[in-house]
Amino acid sequence: MAAISREEVAHLARLSRLAVTDEELDRFAGQLDVILQSVARVGEVAADDIPPTSHSVPLTNVLREDVVVPGLGPDEALSGAPDAAEQRFRVPRILEEEA
């Protein structure tokens, strides 16, 4: 695989709308080259007889079963409210009415 050039890094920076210095172009070119080589190496190792996986270790469901339980009635839900009216929480007005 060919090394990524400074010009290609500059092009990517322009597409990404990133302002990079000349020093950063050189540094990023080297870093991106290492990343691309590593990805290529992983591609060489991948075999057709290995099934794709989403996780490296098997996962088990750690969630509890859904169990339907009765909810609070209006009186219970409003029992701790500082002020209630017509089976609703009553709150102070914070906006003026429009004319």
N, CA and C atoms as a LAMMPS dump frame, in Angstrom:
ITEM: TIMESTEP
0
ITEM: NUMBER OF ATOMS
297
ITEM: BOX BOUNDS ff ff ff
-5.0000000000000000e+02 5.0000000000000000e+02
-5.0000000000000000e+02 5.0000000000000000e+02
-5.0000000000000000e+02 5.0000000000000000e+02
ITEM: ATOMS id mol type element x y z
1 1 1 N 0.846 -1.171 0
2 1 2 C 0 0 0
3 1 3 C 0.897 1.242 0
4 2 1 N 0.552 2.177 -0.84
5 2 2 C 1.339 3.408 -0.936
6 2 3 C 1.064 4.304 0.267
7 3 1 N 2.085 5.031 0.654
8 3 2 C 1.938 5.961 1.776
9 3 3 C 1.001 7.093 1.363
10 4 1 N 0.238 7.592 2.318
11 4 2 C -0.658 8.712 2.041
12 4 3 C 0.193 9.979 1.924
13 5 1 N -0.095 10.752 0.919
14 5 2 C 0.746 11.926 0.663
15 5 3 C 0.261 13.136 1.459
16 6 1 N 1.144 14.092 1.544
17 6 2 C 0.83 15.368 2.194
18 6 3 C -0.336 16.061 1.492
19 7 1 N -0.351 15.962 0.161
20 7 2 C -1.411 16.585 -0.631
21 7 3 C -2.764 15.924 -0.343
22 8 1 N -2.76 14.61 -0.155
23 8 2 C -4.011 13.923 0.17
24 8 3 C -4.521 14.343 1.551
25 9 1 N -3.614 14.508 2.502
26 9 2 C -4.001 14.98 3.833
27 9 3 C -4.556 16.396 3.733
28 10 1 N -3.917 17.25 2.94
29 10 2 C -4.394 18.624 2.756
30 10 3 C -5.786 18.618 2.13
31 11 1 N -6.002 17.72 1.169
32 11 2 C -7.306 17.606 0.52
33 11 3 C -8.37 17.167 1.543
34 12 1 N -8.049 16.165 2.35
35 12 2 C -8.979 15.71 3.381
36 12 3 C -9.281 16.828 4.383
37 13 1 N -8.252 17.598 4.737
38 13 2 C -8.442 18.708 5.671
39 13 3 C -9.385 19.748 5.069
40 14 1 N -9.212 20.044 3.779
41 14 2 C -10.1 21.017 3.122
42 14 3 C -11.538 20.498 3.101
43 15 1 N -11.704 19.218 2.766
44 15 2 C -13.051 18.638 2.737
45 15 3 C -13.698 18.669 4.116
46 16 1 N -12.885 18.498 5.15
47 16 2 C -13.386 18.493 6.529
48 16 3 C -13.475 19.886 7.117
49 17 1 N -13.045 20.87 6.344
50 17 2 C -13.013 22.262 6.79
51 17 3 C -12.159 22.428 8.047
52 18 1 N -10.996 21.775 8.018
53 18 2 C -10.033 21.873 9.11
54 18 3 C -8.854 22.718 8.675
55 19 1 N -8.439 23.627 9.518
56 19 2 C -7.244 24.424 9.251
57 19 3 C -6.064 23.699 9.896
58 20 1 N -5.118 23.269 9.062
59 20 2 C -3.947 22.56 9.584
60 20 3 C -2.679 23.256 9.097
61 21 1 N -1.655 23.2 9.921
62 21 2 C -0.376 23.808 9.572
63 21 3 C 0.438 22.837 8.734
64 22 1 N 1.545 23.33 8.145
65 22 2 C 2.428 22.462 7.371
66 22 3 C 3.005 21.353 8.241
67 23 1 N 3.321 21.692 9.474
68 23 2 C 3.858 20.686 10.394
69 23 3 C 2.812 19.604 10.669
70 24 1 N 1.557 20.019 10.84
71 24 2 C 0.484 19.056 11.089
72 24 3 C 0.233 18.176 9.869
73 25 1 N 0.361 18.734 8.67
74 25 2 C 0.187 17.929 7.462
75 25 3 C 1.178 16.772 7.436
76 26 1 N 2.441 17.066 7.757
77 26 2 C 3.451 16.011 7.777
78 26 3 C 3.145 14.976 8.86
79 27 1 N 2.782 15.449 10.041
80 27 2 C 2.495 14.53 11.159
81 27 3 C 1.273 13.672 10.852
82 28 1 N 0.2 14.3 10.348
83 28 2 C -1.021 13.565 10.058
84 28 3 C -0.822 12.565 8.925
85 29 1 N 0.008 12.912 7.943
86 29 2 C 0.273 11.979 6.847
87 29 3 C 0.88 10.699 7.395
88 30 1 N 1.84 10.826 8.297
89 30 2 C 2.453 9.645 8.905
90 30 3 C 1.462 8.857 9.739
91 31 1 N 0.663 9.554 10.518
92 31 2 C -0.312 8.885 11.38
93 31 3 C -1.386 8.178 10.562
94 32 1 N -1.889 8.837 9.521
95 32 2 C -2.908 8.219 8.677
96 32 3 C -2.354 7.024 7.924
97 33 1 N -1.101 7.091 7.53
98 33 2 C -0.475 5.963 6.855
99 33 3 C -0.422 4.743 7.77
100 34 1 N -0.066 4.949 9.026
101 34 2 C -0.033 3.843 9.993
102 34 3 C -1.432 3.258 10.183
103 35 1 N -2.438 4.118 10.269
104 35 2 C -3.818 3.653 10.441
105 35 3 C -4.256 2.832 9.237
106 36 1 N -3.983 3.332 8.035
107 36 2 C -4.39 2.609 6.819
108 36 3 C -3.677 1.277 6.695
109 37 1 N -2.417 1.212 7.066
110 37 2 C -1.678 -0.056 7.038
111 37 3 C -2.263 -1.047 8.036
112 38 1 N -2.653 -0.557 9.206
113 38 2 C -3.244 -1.432 10.224
114 38 3 C -4.58 -1.987 9.757
115 39 1 N -5.391 -1.161 9.133
116 39 2 C -6.682 -1.615 8.616
117 39 3 C -6.472 -2.644 7.512
118 40 1 N -5.499 -2.418 6.648
119 40 2 C -5.206 -3.368 5.575
120 40 3 C -4.761 -4.704 6.159
121 41 1 N -3.969 -4.664 7.231
122 41 2 C -3.496 -5.898 7.867
123 41 3 C -4.668 -6.684 8.451
124 42 1 N -5.635 -6.001 9.039
125 42 2 C -6.817 -6.678 9.575
126 42 3 C -7.597 -7.323 8.434
127 43 1 N -7.686 -6.631 7.313
128 43 2 C -8.382 -7.18 6.157
129 43 3 C -7.73 -8.436 5.628
130 44 1 N -6.41 -8.545 5.728
131 44 2 C -5.709 -9.736 5.274
132 44 3 C -5.984 -10.925 6.191
133 45 1 N -6.185 -10.675 7.461
134 45 2 C -6.386 -11.742 8.433
135 45 3 C -7.807 -12.286 8.377
136 46 1 N -8.768 -11.44 8.078
137 46 2 C -10.161 -11.868 8.062
138 46 3 C -10.339 -13.02 7.086
139 47 1 N -11.006 -14.074 7.558
140 47 2 C -11.193 -15.27 6.735
141 47 3 C -12.678 -15.487 6.493
142 48 1 N -12.983 -16.152 5.369
143 48 2 C -14.374 -16.399 5.008
144 48 3 C -15.036 -17.423 5.917
145 49 1 N -14.252 -18.298 6.548
146 49 2 C -14.837 -19.345 7.385
147 49 3 C -15.113 -18.885 8.812
148 50 1 N -14.818 -17.631 9.134
149 50 2 C -15.08 -17.09 10.464
150 50 3 C -16.369 -16.277 10.4
151 51 1 N -17.369 -16.665 11.197
152 51 2 C -18.635 -15.921 11.134
153 51 3 C -18.489 -14.518 11.719
154 52 1 N -19.189 -13.536 11.155
155 52 2 C -19.117 -12.172 11.695
156 52 3 C -19.752 -12.12 13.084
157 53 1 N -19.196 -11.28 13.927
158 53 2 C -19.723 -11.118 15.284
159 53 3 C -19.874 -9.639 15.589
160 54 1 N -20.767 -9.34 16.509
161 54 2 C -20.939 -7.947 16.919
162 54 3 C -20.13 -7.636 18.168
163 55 1 N -19.753 -8.677 18.931
164 55 2 C -18.975 -8.492 20.15
165 55 3 C -17.911 -9.575 20.24
166 56 1 N -16.83 -9.273 20.917
167 56 2 C -15.742 -10.241 21.031
168 56 3 C -16.046 -11.355 22.022
169 57 1 N -16.961 -11.111 22.941
170 57 2 C -17.357 -12.138 23.91
171 57 3 C -18.864 -12.31 23.843
172 58 1 N -19.361 -13.508 24.12
173 58 2 C -20.816 -13.711 24.074
174 58 3 C -21.523 -12.853 25.122
175 59 1 N -22.677 -12.342 24.756
176 59 2 C -23.453 -11.515 25.675
177 59 3 C -24.7 -12.274 26.118
178 60 1 N -25.103 -12.037 27.344
179 60 2 C -26.37 -12.575 27.82
180 60 3 C -27.247 -11.409 28.212
181 61 1 N -28.536 -11.611 28.128
182 61 2 C -29.475 -10.559 28.46
183 61 3 C -29.477 -10.364 29.973
184 62 1 N -29.109 -9.182 30.414
185 62 2 C -29.066 -8.895 31.846
186 62 3 C -30.279 -8.088 32.294
187 63 1 N -31.239 -7.904 31.417
188 63 2 C -32.436 -7.147 31.76
189 63 3 C -33.473 -8.067 32.382
190 64 1 N -34.269 -7.53 33.254
191 64 2 C -35.313 -8.316 33.892
192 64 3 C -36.481 -8.493 32.93
193 65 1 N -37.307 -9.457 33.2
194 65 2 C -38.511 -9.672 32.405
195 65 3 C -39.483 -8.531 32.67
196 66 1 N -40.242 -8.149 31.672
197 66 2 C -41.276 -7.14 31.866
198 66 3 C -42.445 -7.772 32.615
199 67 1 N -42.836 -7.142 33.693
200 67 2 C -43.961 -7.626 34.488
201 67 3 C -44.941 -6.472 34.624
202 68 1 N -46.18 -6.737 34.26
203 68 2 C -47.207 -5.706 34.358
204 68 3 C -47.633 -5.589 35.813
205 69 1 N -47.549 -4.392 36.352
206 69 2 C -47.996 -4.133 37.721
207 69 3 C -48.938 -2.941 37.677
208 70 1 N -49.884 -2.901 38.558
209 70 2 C -50.808 -1.765 38.54
210 70 3 C -50.079 -0.473 38.881
211 71 1 N -50.452 0.593 38.2
212 71 2 C -49.853 1.897 38.448
213 71 3 C -50.579 2.627 39.562
214 72 1 N -50.135 3.824 39.827
215 72 2 C -50.771 4.651 40.854
216 72 3 C -52.086 5.209 40.336
217 73 1 N -53.044 5.278 41.206
218 73 2 C -54.291 5.945 40.877
219 73 3 C -54.106 7.445 41.008
220 74 1 N -55.035 8.234 40.521
221 74 2 C -54.892 9.691 40.594
222 74 3 C -54.696 10.199 42.024
223 75 1 N -55.435 9.644 42.967
224 75 2 C -55.325 10.118 44.346
225 75 3 C -53.939 9.805 44.917
226 76 1 N -53.409 8.61 44.635
227 76 2 C -52.077 8.246 45.123
228 76 3 C -51 9.106 44.479
229 77 1 N -51.125 9.346 43.173
230 77 2 C -50.117 10.126 42.457
231 77 3 C -50.08 11.568 42.971
232 78 1 N -51.227 12.109 43.303
233 78 2 C -51.302 13.503 43.751
234 78 3 C -51.159 13.658 45.256
235 79 1 N -50.997 12.551 45.983
236 79 2 C -50.958 12.633 47.442
237 79 3 C -49.779 13.456 47.954
238 80 1 N -48.665 13.501 47.249
239 80 2 C -47.507 14.273 47.692
240 80 3 C -47.39 15.631 47.038
241 81 1 N -48.357 15.99 46.196
242 81 2 C -48.291 17.273 45.491
243 81 3 C -48.554 18.424 46.451
244 82 1 N -47.817 19.535 46.339
245 82 2 C -48.073 20.681 47.196
246 82 3 C -49.441 21.301 46.933
247 83 1 N -49.91 21.186 45.676
248 83 2 C -51.208 21.753 45.328
249 83 3 C -51.777 20.959 44.163
250 84 1 N -53.034 20.566 44.254
251 84 2 C -53.675 19.809 43.184
252 84 3 C -55.064 20.362 42.966
253 85 1 N -55.532 20.271 41.716
254 85 2 C -56.885 20.705 41.384
255 85 3 C -57.379 19.864 40.217
256 86 1 N -58.607 19.374 40.298
257 86 2 C -59.233 18.592 39.233
258 86 3 C -58.365 17.416 38.804
259 87 1 N -57.808 16.697 39.761
260 87 2 C -56.954 15.536 39.546
261 87 3 C -55.724 15.858 38.681
262 88 1 N -55.159 17.052 38.879
263 88 2 C -53.955 17.488 38.175
264 88 3 C -53.04 18.199 39.154
265 89 1 N -51.752 18.233 38.835
266 89 2 C -50.815 19.036 39.609
267 89 3 C -51.091 20.497 39.305
268 90 1 N -51.164 21.314 40.338
269 90 2 C -51.375 22.744 40.143
270 90 3 C -50.037 23.441 40.352
271 91 1 N -49.65 24.249 39.369
272 91 2 C -48.361 24.947 39.425
273 91 3 C -48.589 26.43 39.241
274 92 1 N -47.68 27.258 39.757
275 92 2 C -47.839 28.709 39.59
276 92 3 C -47.675 29.111 38.119
277 93 1 N -48.394 30.126 37.735
278 93 2 C -48.301 30.644 36.375
279 93 3 C -46.944 31.344 36.22
280 94 1 N -46.267 31.068 35.099
281 94 2 C -44.965 31.718 34.872
282 94 3 C -44.988 32.628 33.655
283 95 1 N -46.001 32.529 32.838
284 95 2 C -46.121 33.38 31.639
285 95 3 C -47.354 34.241 31.746
286 96 1 N -47.259 35.431 31.223
287 96 2 C -48.408 36.326 31.19
288 96 3 C -49.325 35.881 30.05
289 97 1 N -50.597 36.103 30.213
290 97 2 C -51.522 35.775 29.131
291 97 3 C -51.404 36.8 28.025
292 98 1 N -51.537 36.306 26.789
293 98 2 C -51.482 37.218 25.647
294 98 3 C -52.836 37.882 25.46
295 99 1 N -52.824 39.145 25.033
296 99 2 C -54.065 39.886 24.846
297 99 3 C -54.695 39.585 23.517
